[in-house]
């Protein structure tokens, strides 16, 4: 297996809702992520946790 290492410059923006440590449901939360790449591409990601 040939592994190559590629360096990619990017900007990372993370947004979390305000958390009340006494009233926080860690199994049902989310955060927003925005990634800006050098080549001009932009990605928006919404990460959620769900209690099943």
Secondary structure, 3 states (H helix, E strand, C coil): CCCCCCCCCEEEEEEECCCCCCCCCCCCCEEEEEEEECCCCEEEEEEECCCC
